[in-house]
Amino acid sequence: MEQELNINDFTYDLPADRIALHPLAQRDSSKLLVYQQGEISHQNFNNLIDFLPENATLFFNDTKVIPARLHFQKDTGAEIEIFLLHPVVPSTLLVEAMLATSTCSWQCTIGNLKRWTEGLVLTKQLDSITLEASLTNREAGVVTFRWNGGHSFAEIINRSGETPLPPYLKRKAEASDRNRYQTVYAQFEGAVAAPTAGLHFTPEVLRALKSKNIKTDFLTLHVSAGTFQPVKVQNAHNHVMHQEQILISRKNIENLLGETKIIVPVGTTSMRTLESLYWYGVKLNTSPDAEFRITQHDPYSKQQLLSKDEALQAVLDLMIRKQCDVLTGETSIFIKPGYTFRICNALITNFHQPASTLILLVAAFVGTDWKRIYEGALQNNYRFLSYGDSSLLFHKQQ
């Protein structure tokens, strides 16, 4: 029987004035806390390469944040806010849903829902384009959008939507957020929250990595709003994790296989993707046509474990057999104390909310030293959360 994981053991006092409401003027001028072999040092992010071993490979999440917050106004003046969560029609695949050219349906959260009466079609004029929104399933929050002009849905929301800043910033998005709440390497549209560990990277830092022969690779996890979902149960084992869409390339797997390497995910989303990949390999070992869907319970169920390379080879064999270069899957992996890391050796990440699933992930990675790390950051005036400072954490066994 699992020992209770009391969420109260994973909280800390975060003063409001330590939450970074805006990004620094220069992305890579943030502070960098380095934790290795139990020791903590305080550095600057633009010196990151000085603390990465030469056999490191960094994995970045290249998802792109979409302007997921849409505002419609009724004739009465009442405002309805529609926040895009997951596509439903014409496809649940984000890449396909974003290419829709006349209509699509999304599951959404809806602000001021009680003012959206049955049968009312909301409209928004975008120059010569009329965007319509119909509530097709009130209980599930499904909204159907229609528009003219043959533009993709990606173009439509880029013209009409607002940057979905995290709720804890408690401010409206500004024009500058469109660029700054986005990594410089963002490519594939679909996230409703930024993979914020990557916000510190600049072209100069990326060039510096290359100059030291530190390898880089890109995978995709479309971050969902569930990343901000608080743990509301005292026993964190009972928390229900959110599901997110991931894309893995054959190149990713080839870069993970083989010679001993230090694998460094940039952000918790990259870490969750890489660790999910291992568990998919375990599934394929017993069921060669297993669906690429990792639940929060998979890492803790009784399964025949494999080495890292055996699990990755199982995934690569599937791709070769199916003649595909990219796998699309879903993960609800829940990394918490007691989890055994299978792929990742270090982690670049920001400082997270108290009593959150991300704190649990950090605690799983560095053990009880997470408290020393966070106390050190608070004592040294680090900025916290999405627009805050950074850390480089090596696994407690490294």
C-alpha positions in Angstrom: 0.0 0.0 0.0 1.3 3.4 -0.9 2.4 5.7 1.9 0.4 8.9 2.0 2.0 11.8 0.1 0.8 14.8 2.1 0.7 17.8 -0.2 1.2 20.1 2.9 4.8 18.8 2.9 5.4 20.4 -0.4 4.4 23.9 0.2 6.4 27.0 1.1 5.8 30.7 1.7 5.9 32.6 -1.6 5.5 36.4 -1.0 3.5 38.1 -3.7 6.3 40.5 -4.4 8.6 37.6 -5.4 6.3 36.6 -8.3 7.7 38.1 -11.5 4.9 39.9 -13.2 6.9 40.9 -16.3 10.0 39.4 -18.0 13.4 41.0 -17.7 14.5 43.2 -20.5 17.0 40.6 -21.7 16.0 37.0 -21.7 19.3 35.5 -20.6 20.1 38.0 -17.9 18.1 36.0 -15.3 19.7 34.4 -12.3 20.7 30.7 -12.4 20.7 28.5 -9.3 22.9 25.4 -9.9 22.4 22.4 -7.7 24.9 19.5 -8.0 26.0 16.8 -5.6 24.1 18.5 -2.8 25.8 21.9 -3.3 24.1 25.1 -4.4 25.7 28.0 -6.2 24.2 31.2 -7.6 25.1 32.1 -11.1 23.8 34.0 -14.2 21.9 32.2 -16.9 24.2 33.5 -19.7 26.9 31.4 -18.0 24.9 28.2 -18.3 27.4 26.4 -20.6 30.0 26.6 -17.8 28.0 24.1 -15.8 27.0 21.6 -18.5 29.2 18.6 -19.1 30.5 18.2 -22.7 28.5 15.0 -23.2 25.2 16.7 -22.4 22.3 16.7 -24.8 19.6 19.3 -24.2 16.1 18.6 -25.2 13.9 21.6 -25.9 10.1 21.7 -26.2 9.3 23.6 -29.4 5.6 24.0 -28.9 4.2 27.4 -29.7 1.7 29.2 -27.5 -1.5 30.2 -29.3 -3.5 33.3 -28.4 -6.1 31.0 -26.8 -8.1 33.7 -25.0 -10.9 35.0 -27.2 -13.4 37.8 -26.2 -16.8 38.2 -27.7 -19.3 41.0 -26.9 -23.0 40.6 -26.9 -25.3 43.3 -28.2 -26.2 44.1 -24.5 -22.5 44.9 -23.9 -21.9 41.7 -21.8 -18.5 40.1 -22.5 -18.0 36.4 -23.0 -14.5 35.0 -22.7 -13.7 31.7 -24.5 -10.5 30.0 -23.5 -9.4 27.3 -26.0 -8.4 24.0 -24.3 -8.5 21.0 -26.7 -9.7 20.6 -30.3 -12.6 18.2 -30.9 -13.5 18.6 -34.6 -12.2 18.2 -37.3 -9.5 16.4 -35.4 -8.2 16.1 -31.8 -4.7 16.5 -33.3 -3.6 20.1 -32.7 -1.6 20.3 -35.9 -4.7 19.3 -38.0 -7.2 21.4 -36.0 -5.1 24.5 -36.5 -5.3 24.0 -40.3 -9.1 24.0 -40.4 -10.2 26.7 -42.9 -13.9 27.3 -42.3 -15.1 25.6 -39.1 -13.8 23.7 -36.0 -15.0 22.8 -32.5 -13.0 23.1 -29.3 -13.5 22.2 -25.7 -13.2 25.5 -23.8 -13.6 27.2 -20.5 -16.1 29.9 -20.8 -16.2 33.1 -18.7 -19.7 34.6 -18.1 -21.3 31.4 -19.4 -24.6 32.2 -17.7 -24.9 35.2 -20.1 -24.6 33.0 -23.2 -28.2 32.1 -23.8 -29.2 29.0 -25.8 -29.1 29.4 -29.5 -27.2 32.7 -29.4 -24.4 33.0 -32.0 -21.6 35.3 -30.9 -19.8 37.2 -33.7 -16.6 39.1 -33.9 -15.6 41.1 -37.0 -11.9 40.9 -38.2 -11.8 43.3 -41.1 -13.6 41.4 -43.9 -13.7 38.2 -41.9 -16.7 37.3 -39.6 -15.9 34.9 -36.8 -18.9 33.1 -35.3 -19.0 31.1 -32.1 -21.9 28.7 -31.2 -22.2 26.8 -27.9 -22.8 23.2 -29.1 -22.4 21.5 -25.7 -22.9 23.7 -22.6 -22.1 21.0 -20.1 -18.8 19.9 -21.8 -17.9 23.5 -22.8 -17.7 22.6 -26.5 -17.8 25.7 -28.8 -18.0 25.5 -32.6 -16.4 28.3 -34.6 -17.2 29.3 -38.2 -15.5 31.9 -40.4 -15.3 33.0 -44.0 -12.3 33.8 -46.2 -10.6 30.5 -46.3 -8.1 31.4 -43.6 -6.7 28.7 -41.2 -7.9 28.7 -37.7 -4.3 29.5 -36.6 -4.5 32.7 -38.6 -7.9 33.5 -37.2 -6.9 33.2 -33.5 -3.6 35.0 -34.2 -5.6 38.0 -35.4 -8.3 37.8 -32.7 -6.9 36.1 -29.7 -5.0 37.2 -26.6 -1.9 35.7 -25.0 -3.0 33.3 -22.3 -0.9 34.5 -19.4 -0.9 32.3 -16.3 -3.7 33.1 -13.9 -1.4 33.9 -11.0 0.0 37.0 -12.8 -3.3 38.6 -12.3 -2.9 41.1 -15.1 -4.1 41.5 -18.7 -1.8 40.5 -21.5 0.1 43.3 -23.1 1.4 43.6 -26.7 4.9 42.6 -25.6 3.7 39.3 -24.1 2.9 38.1 -27.6 6.7 37.8 -28.1 8.0 37.3 -24.6 5.6 34.6 -23.5 7.1 32.5 -26.3 10.5 30.8 -26.7 12.8 32.0 -29.5 12.6 28.4 -31.0 8.8 27.9 -30.8 7.6 26.2 -33.9 4.5 24.1 -33.6 1.3 25.9 -32.5 -0.9 24.3 -29.9 0.1 25.2 -26.3 -2.0 27.4 -24.1 0.9 27.9 -21.6 4.5 28.5 -22.4 7.3 25.9 -21.6 8.8 28.6 -19.4 12.2 27.1 -18.7 12.9 27.9 -22.4 12.1 31.6 -22.1 15.7 32.3 -20.9 17.3 31.0 -24.1 18.6 33.5 -26.7 20.3 32.9 -30.0 23.5 33.8 -28.3 23.1 31.1 -25.6 22.2 28.5 -28.3 25.3 29.4 -30.3 27.4 29.1 -27.1 26.1 25.6 -26.6 27.1 24.7 -30.1 30.5 26.2 -29.7 31.1 23.8 -26.7 29.7 20.8 -28.8 26.8 20.4 -26.5 24.1 18.7 -28.5 20.5 20.1 -28.8 17.3 18.4 -29.9 13.7 19.4 -30.1 10.5 17.5 -29.1 7.0 18.7 -28.7 4.5 18.7 -25.8 1.6 21.0 -26.2 1.2 22.5 -22.7 -2.4 22.5 -21.5 -4.1 24.7 -19.0 -4.0 21.7 -16.6 -0.4 22.7 -15.8 -1.8 25.3 -13.5 -4.3 23.0 -11.9 -3.7 23.0 -8.1 -3.5 19.8 -6.0 -6.7 20.0 -4.1 -6.5 16.7 -2.2 -4.4 16.2 0.9 -3.0 12.9 -0.3 -1.3 13.9 -3.6 -1.4 10.3 -4.8 -5.1 10.9 -5.4 -4.6 14.0 -7.6 -5.9 13.5 -11.2 -3.3 14.6 -13.7 -4.1 16.4 -16.9 -3.5 15.0 -20.3 -1.3 16.6 -22.9 -0.4 15.8 -26.5 3.2 14.9 -27.4 5.2 14.4 -30.6 8.4 12.4 -30.8 10.6 12.1 -33.8 12.9 9.3 -34.9 15.8 11.7 -34.5 14.9 12.2 -30.8 15.2 8.5 -30.2 18.4 8.1 -32.1 19.9 11.0 -30.1 18.9 9.2 -26.9 20.2 5.8 -27.8 23.8 4.6 -27.6 26.8 6.0 -25.8 26.6 7.3 -22.3 25.1 10.8 -22.3 23.9 13.4 -19.8 20.3 14.0 -20.9 19.1 17.5 -19.8 15.5 18.4 -20.5 14.8 22.1 -20.7 11.7 22.3 -18.6 9.3 20.0 -16.8 7.4 19.5 -20.1 10.4 18.1 -21.9 11.2 15.9 -18.9 7.6 14.5 -18.8 7.9 13.8 -22.6 11.2 12.0 -22.3 10.1 9.9 -19.3 6.8 9.1 -21.1 8.8 7.8 -24.0 10.5 5.2 -21.8 7.2 3.9 -20.5 5.8 3.7 -24.0 8.8 1.4 -24.8 7.9 -0.8 -21.8 4.3 -1.0 -23.1 5.5 -2.0 -26.6 7.7 -4.7 -25.2 4.6 -6.6 -24.0 2.1 -5.3 -26.6 3.8 -4.5 -30.0 0.9 -2.4 -31.2 0.2 -0.6 -27.9 -1.4 2.9 -28.2 1.0 5.8 -27.4 -0.9 6.9 -24.3 0.8 7.1 -20.9 -1.5 7.3 -17.8 -0.5 8.7 -14.5 -0.5 5.2 -13.1 1.7 3.5 -15.7 5.1 4.2 -14.0 3.8 2.8 -10.7 2.1 -0.4 -12.0 3.7 -3.8 -12.1 5.4 -4.1 -15.5 8.5 -5.8 -16.7 11.1 -3.1 -16.6 13.6 -2.5 -19.4 16.9 -0.7 -19.7 16.8 2.8 -21.2 18.1 1.6 -24.5 15.8 -1.5 -24.6 12.8 0.8 -24.1 13.9 3.3 -26.7 14.8 0.6 -29.2 11.2 -0.8 -28.9 9.9 2.6 -29.9 12.4 2.9 -32.8 11.5 -0.6 -34.0 7.8 0.4 -34.1 8.6 3.6 -36.1 10.7 1.6 -38.6 8.0 -1.1 -38.9 5.3 1.6 -39.5 7.6 3.7 -41.7 6.9 6.9 -39.7 9.3 9.6 -38.7 7.0 11.2 -36.0 4.9 9.6 -33.3 1.9 11.5 -31.8 0.8 10.4 -28.4 -0.8 11.6 -25.1 0.6 11.6 -21.6 -0.8 12.1 -18.1 2.5 11.0 -16.5 2.6 12.0 -12.8 6.2 12.4 -11.6 6.2 12.6 -7.8 8.4 11.4 -4.9 9.0 7.7 -5.3 9.4 7.9 -9.1 12.5 6.4 -10.6 13.9 8.5 -13.4 14.7 6.4 -16.5 16.1 8.9 -19.0 16.8 12.3 -17.5 20.0 13.2 -15.6 19.6 17.0 -15.1 16.8 19.6 -15.5 16.6 23.2 -16.4 13.5 24.7 -14.8 12.0 27.8 -13.2 10.7 28.1 -9.7 7.2 26.7 -9.3 4.1 27.4 -7.2 3.8 25.9 -3.7 2.0 22.6 -3.4 1.9 22.0 -7.2 2.5 19.0 -9.3 5.7 20.7 -10.5 7.0 21.0 -7.0 6.3 17.3 -6.6 8.3 16.6 -9.8 11.3 18.7 -8.5 11.1 16.8 -5.2 11.1 13.5 -7.0 14.3 14.6 -8.8 16.4 16.2 -6.0 14.7 14.7 -2.9 14.2 16.7 0.2 16.9 19.1 -1.0 14.1 20.9 -2.9 13.4 22.8 0.3 17.0 24.0 0.6 17.0 25.0 -3.1 13.8 27.1 -2.7 15.0 28.6 0.6 18.2 29.6 -1.1 16.3 31.1 -4.0 14.1 33.2 -1.7 17.1 34.3 0.4 18.9 35.4 -2.7 16.1 37.5 -4.2 15.3 35.2 -7.1 12.2 35.9 -9.2 9.6 33.2 -9.2 7.2 31.4 -11.6 6.7 31.8 -15.4 8.6 35.1 -15.9 11.1 34.4 -13.1 14.6 33.1 -12.8 16.0 29.7 -13.6 17.8 26.7 -12.1 20.0 23.8 -13.3 19.4 20.8 -11.2 21.4 17.6 -11.4 19.7 14.4 -10.3 20.4 13.5 -6.7 22.3 10.4 -7.9 24.5 12.3 -10.4 
